[in-house]
Amino acid sequence: MKSEQKRVAVLISGGVDSAVVVHRLSQDPSLQLHLFYIRIGLDTDEGDCSAEEDIEMCTLIARRYGLPFDVVSLHQEYWENVMEYALRTVRAGLTPNPDIMCNSIIKFGYFEERWGHEYDLTATGHYASTWFDTEGRKWLATAVDPVKDQTDFLARISGHQLNHLIFPLGDIPKSEVRRIAVEAHLPNAGRRDSQGICFLGKINYNDFIRRHLGERPGPIIEIETGRKLGQHRGFWFHTIGQRKGLGLSGGPWFVVRKNVADNVIYVSRGYDTEKQYGSTLHLAEMHFITADPWGAAADSPEGVRLTFKNRHTPEFFPGTIRRVPGTSNEYVIESDIKVQGIAPGQFAAVYDTDHRLCFGSGIITSAGGITVH
């Protein structure tokens, strides 16, 4: 009976992942689905062709399964929160992660407050899963596909938000998602995955930064010799660990440091240059999703064993974490393995030793010699 059905709000994007979410959930007669597309306009007066294509695809999916579908706008909330954060962070010489903020503030923040809370659950196409402990607490868990796992992008959501979420793709690899889409004859089965800033799709990141921050030419300096190698158009176009887009010959060259005050980019040459690696990550504003898994153990001199990510990568790095004495949410991670491109401003997602559970994340403030001055 319909009264016994669980009502599920499904966030869809027009891509194959969320379409397969709809397909899988629609097979369960105990669920009553309502599809939603969150629309965010561009920062120009031009029309957003990408969004129109996405909405057309979502409409086809909704018709295919006979489901209600609504387009909802969170344009102002997105620009006032996520993109203001991104621009403020870049302007300070740090490396932002708009996708992390987008998930916690927009998809599972404003959407839930305005629409999602009216449903029993909200489903998304994220590659992640959940796990319940013996006390009935719900924890964020990694997906079976390590390459597609997106728990690092979800590492800033709250326990309250997690309790309302389901991730129907967490138990299958991407190849299976494509196979299901083909066998189900979904209209977007062959559509390429989007590459962009959260909702902004095909937007060019450098063009976006240039429109808002302009250009400010400055020198590119080889850090070992002090020799000027070229000129950049503004330190905000470059991130620690970056290799491409420097316009330098004789490489590979990596950005290893930025002097924001003097608008200088420092680079080092070679794939194995020590200057692009570090083993210490200082984290501020540590955020735990469900609960602090370590408690007083993190205050001990030897710390606690964990795995972590400092960027979106299939790799989980093993290490030890300790809480900074006299603080409540500042921590230091000592990695067992040297880590490339530790960028202040980025988030480090923290996991258990088996990288099965994602506990939360902290903001990298400095990193073993790779610093922003």
C-alpha positions, 0 to 999 in steps of 0.5 A: 500500500502507498501509505507504507511506502518510503518517500525518497527525494532523488537528486539527479544531474542528467548524468548516467550515475544518478539515472542508474540510481533512479533505475535501481530504486524504481525496482523497489516497490516499497519506495515512492520516488520524486526526482529533483534537479538543483539549478545553479546559474552561471556568473555571466549573463549568458544562458547555461546550455549545459543546464538546459541539456541536463534538465532535458535528460532528467525530464526523459528519465522522469518520463521513462519511469513515470516519476514526478520531477521538479527543477529547484533553484539555489542560485543565490545560496550557491554564489553567496556561500560556495563560490564566495568561499572559493574566491576568498580562499583563492585570493588568500593564496590557498587551495579551495575545494568547492565540491566539499562545501557544495555538498555540505551547504547546498545539496544536503544543506539548503536543499534538505531544509527547503525540500528534502526534509519532507521525504523519508530519505534523500538519494544521490549518485555519489559513490559512497556507502553507509554502515551502522554500528552496534549502537545504531549510529550511521557512519559514512563508508567508502564505495567498493570502487576505489577509483570512483569513491567520493567520500572525501567530497562528503567529509564535511557533511554532518551526522544529521545530514548523513542520517537522511542520505542513501547512496545506491551506487556504493556497492557497485563499480562504475563499470557495472553502472555503465552496464546497467545503463546500457541494458536498461536502454537509458538515454544517457547511457553513453554520456560522458561524466561531467568535469567541473566545479560542482554544479558549474559543469563545463565552466573553465576554471581559469576563465572563472577566476580571471573574471572575478579576480583579474590578472596580476603578473609576477615572477616564476622562480626556481626555488633552488637557485632563485633564477627567474624562469618566466612570468605568471598571470596571478598567483591565484591561478596556481596551486601547490603541486601543480605541473601543467599550465606553467608555460615553462620548458625543460620540465617537468616543473612543479609549483612548490611554494607561493609568496602571496605578499610578493606575488611570487610562484616558486617551482622545482624541476623533476618528477621526484624533487623532494620540494614537492613532497611533505610528510606533516599535515597540520589540520585546523577545524577538524570536523567529525561526521558521526562522532569523534572515533579517537577521543583521548587516544589522540592526545597521547604522544604516540597518537592514533593510526589512521589513513587519509587523503589530501586530495581526490585520489584512489590512494589512501595514505597510512599515518598517525594523527595527534591532537595539538595540546590545548586545542579541541579541533586542531590535529597533526598527521604524520604520514608514513609515506611522503605525500605530493602537493600538500596544499594549505586550504585543502581538506584532508579526509580522515579514515580508519586504518582499513580505509573503510569508514570516513570519520570527517576532515580537517583544513590543511593550514601548513605542511612540512616545509611546503607553505604559503608565506 
